[in-house]
């Protein structure tokens, strides 16, 4: 067995529905988001996680707590797992952002917000740090945010920044799974919403030794 990390995006919020930039603003789950968190918890509990860590923002923390209640595991918090800070854009819709900052909108760089490079390093470093506390066959669930997870995964996999965009986004309460091998971390599931099935393909003969 090898260490695994499940990166779980939080459930839906009202601002998700309204397409507003949430960033560090502490928005709660809506009714749909609460139900999504409960469903995700029922599925992920079957994987028998050994540790749960969450962003300190309540939309992620409440998502993690649903899993914690089912598994009996405590939920630890880490502010380094927060979403990308949106500066002047937080609370605004995409249309409002585009109208007010057309140049910055094209580059998706908010005035006073965090750069993608900083977020990738912040989140990736935090996830790696928590992973070092796992047993050899441990499973860590990280409850975080869409952009934070995507950028953190890119950092953990060692992808160059121009390729971070090749990782698609995550739906609310969907997850991605990283597995540690002797060659480093690899992405085995992305934007999943059902129980993952391990892939053992003929195109990866060398990797079968690592599992």
C-alpha positions as CSV (number, residue, x, y, z in Angstrom):
1,X,0.0,0.0,0.0
2,X,1.1,3.6,-0.5
3,X,0.1,7.0,0.9
4,X,-2.9,8.6,-0.8
5,X,-4.4,12.1,-0.7
6,X,-8.0,12.9,-1.5
7,X,-8.4,16.6,-2.4
8,X,-12.1,17.3,-1.8
9,X,-13.7,20.6,-3.0
10,X,-16.3,22.1,-0.7
11,X,-20.1,21.9,-1.3
12,X,-22.2,24.5,-3.1
13,X,-22.7,28.0,-1.7
14,X,-25.1,30.8,-2.8
15,X,-22.1,32.6,-4.3
16,X,-21.2,29.6,-6.4
17,X,-24.7,29.7,-7.9
18,X,-24.4,33.5,-8.4
19,X,-20.9,33.1,-10.0
20,X,-19.3,35.4,-7.5
21,X,-15.6,35.4,-6.6
22,X,-15.4,33.9,-3.1
23,X,-11.7,34.0,-2.3
24,X,-11.1,34.4,1.4
25,X,-14.7,35.6,2.1
26,X,-16.2,33.1,4.6
27,X,-19.4,32.0,2.9
28,X,-21.4,29.1,4.3
29,X,-22.8,26.1,2.4
30,X,-26.3,26.4,1.2
31,X,-28.9,23.6,1.5
32,X,-27.7,21.9,-1.6
33,X,-24.1,22.2,-0.4
34,X,-24.9,20.5,2.9
35,X,-26.6,17.6,1.1
36,X,-23.6,17.4,-1.3
37,X,-21.2,17.2,1.7
38,X,-23.3,14.4,3.3
39,X,-23.3,12.4,0.1
40,X,-19.5,12.8,-0.5
41,X,-18.9,11.8,3.1
42,X,-20.9,8.6,2.7
43,X,-18.8,7.7,-0.3
44,X,-15.4,8.7,1.0
45,X,-15.9,7.1,4.4
46,X,-15.8,3.8,2.6
47,X,-12.1,4.5,1.7
48,X,-11.3,4.5,5.4
49,X,-9.4,7.8,5.7
50,X,-6.9,8.1,8.5
51,X,-6.6,11.9,8.7
52,X,-8.8,14.8,7.7
53,X,-7.5,18.3,7.3
54,X,-9.5,21.3,6.1
55,X,-9.2,24.9,5.1
56,X,-10.3,27.2,7.9
57,X,-13.0,28.7,5.8
58,X,-16.4,27.3,6.9
59,X,-17.6,26.1,3.5
60,X,-14.7,23.7,3.4
61,X,-14.6,23.0,7.1
62,X,-18.3,22.1,7.2
63,X,-17.8,19.8,4.3
64,X,-15.0,18.1,6.2
65,X,-17.0,17.8,9.3
66,X,-19.6,15.7,7.5
67,X,-16.9,13.2,6.8
68,X,-15.5,13.5,10.3
69,X,-18.9,12.7,11.9
70,X,-19.1,9.4,9.8
71,X,-15.6,8.3,10.4
72,X,-15.1,9.5,14.0
73,X,-11.9,11.3,12.9
74,X,-11.2,14.8,14.1
75,X,-11.0,17.6,11.5
76,X,-7.8,19.6,11.8
77,X,-7.7,23.1,10.1
78,X,-5.0,24.9,8.2
79,X,-5.4,28.4,6.8
80,X,-2.7,27.6,4.2
81,X,-5.4,25.5,2.4
82,X,-7.6,28.5,1.8
83,X,-8.9,29.5,-1.6
84,X,-7.0,32.0,-3.8
85,X,-7.4,35.5,-2.3
86,X,-9.5,37.7,-4.7
87,X,-8.6,41.1,-3.5
88,X,-10.9,43.7,-5.0
89,X,-12.9,41.1,-6.8
90,X,-14.3,39.2,-3.8
91,X,-18.1,39.2,-3.9
92,X,-18.3,40.3,-7.5
93,X,-19.7,38.4,-10.4
94,X,-17.6,37.5,-13.5
95,X,-19.6,40.1,-15.5
96,X,-18.9,42.8,-12.9
97,X,-15.2,41.9,-12.9
98,X,-14.9,41.9,-16.7
99,X,-16.7,45.3,-16.9
100,X,-14.5,46.9,-14.2
101,X,-11.1,45.4,-15.0
102,X,-11.1,44.2,-18.6
103,X,-7.3,43.9,-18.8
104,X,-6.9,42.1,-15.5
105,X,-9.9,39.9,-16.3
106,X,-8.1,38.5,-19.4
107,X,-5.2,37.5,-17.2
108,X,-7.4,36.6,-14.2
109,X,-5.2,38.6,-11.9
110,X,-7.2,40.4,-9.3
111,X,-5.9,43.8,-7.9
112,X,-4.7,43.1,-4.4
113,X,-5.3,39.3,-4.9
114,X,-2.9,36.4,-4.8
115,X,-1.0,35.2,-7.8
116,X,-1.4,31.7,-9.0
117,X,2.3,31.0,-8.3
118,X,1.9,32.0,-4.6
119,X,-1.3,29.9,-4.2
120,X,0.2,26.8,-5.8
121,X,3.2,27.0,-3.5
122,X,1.2,27.7,-0.4
123,X,-1.3,24.9,-1.0
124,X,1.1,22.4,-2.4
125,X,3.6,22.9,0.5
126,X,0.8,22.5,3.1
127,X,-0.5,19.3,1.5
128,X,2.9,17.8,1.4
129,X,3.5,18.7,5.0
130,X,0.4,17.0,6.2
131,X,1.2,14.0,4.0
132,X,4.4,13.4,5.9
133,X,2.3,12.6,9.0
134,X,0.6,9.6,7.3
135,X,1.5,6.0,7.9
136,X,2.7,4.1,4.8
137,X,-0.8,3.0,3.9
138,X,-2.5,6.2,5.2
139,X,-5.3,8.1,3.4
140,X,-5.4,11.9,4.0
141,X,-8.5,13.9,3.0
142,X,-7.9,17.5,2.3
143,X,-11.1,19.7,2.2
144,X,-10.3,22.8,0.3
145,X,-11.4,24.9,-2.7
146,X,-11.5,24.6,-6.5
147,X,-8.6,26.9,-7.5
148,X,-6.5,26.0,-4.5
149,X,-6.8,22.3,-5.2
150,X,-6.1,22.6,-8.9
151,X,-3.0,24.8,-8.4
152,X,-1.8,22.8,-5.4
153,X,-1.9,19.6,-7.4
154,X,0.1,21.2,-10.2
155,X,2.7,22.2,-7.7
156,X,2.8,18.7,-6.1
157,X,3.2,17.0,-9.5
158,X,6.0,19.3,-10.4
159,X,4.2,20.6,-13.5
160,X,5.6,23.9,-15.0
161,X,3.3,26.8,-14.5
162,X,2.2,27.0,-18.2
163,X,0.7,23.5,-17.8
164,X,-1.3,24.2,-14.7
165,X,-4.3,25.1,-16.9
166,X,-4.4,21.6,-18.3
167,X,-5.9,20.4,-15.0
168,X,-9.6,21.0,-15.3
169,X,-11.7,22.5,-12.5
170,X,-13.6,20.5,-9.8
171,X,-17.3,20.5,-9.2
172,X,-18.7,21.1,-5.8
173,X,-18.0,18.1,-3.5
174,X,-16.0,16.4,-6.2
175,X,-12.4,15.2,-5.5
176,X,-9.1,14.3,-7.0
177,X,-6.8,11.6,-5.7
178,X,-3.0,11.7,-5.5
179,X,-1.0,8.5,-4.8
180,X,2.6,8.4,-3.7
181,X,5.0,6.1,-5.5
182,X,8.8,5.7,-5.4
183,X,8.9,8.0,-8.3
184,X,6.9,10.7,-6.6
185,X,3.2,11.7,-6.5
186,X,0.9,10.9,-9.4
187,X,-2.7,11.9,-10.1
188,X,-5.0,8.8,-10.2
189,X,-8.4,10.4,-10.1
190,X,-9.6,14.0,-11.0
191,X,-12.9,15.7,-10.5
192,X,-14.5,12.4,-9.4
193,X,-17.8,12.1,-7.7
194,X,-18.2,8.3,-7.2
195,X,-16.0,5.7,-5.5
196,X,-12.7,5.5,-7.4
197,X,-11.5,2.3,-9.0
198,X,-7.7,1.8,-9.0
199,X,-6.3,1.8,-12.5
200,X,-3.7,-0.8,-13.4
201,X,-3.0,-0.3,-17.1
202,X,-0.7,-2.2,-19.4
203,X,0.9,1.2,-20.3
204,X,2.4,1.5,-16.9
205,X,4.4,-1.7,-16.3
206,X,7.1,-0.1,-14.2
207,X,4.6,1.5,-11.9
208,X,2.9,-1.8,-10.8
209,X,5.9,-2.4,-8.6
210,X,5.0,0.6,-6.5
211,X,1.5,-0.4,-5.3
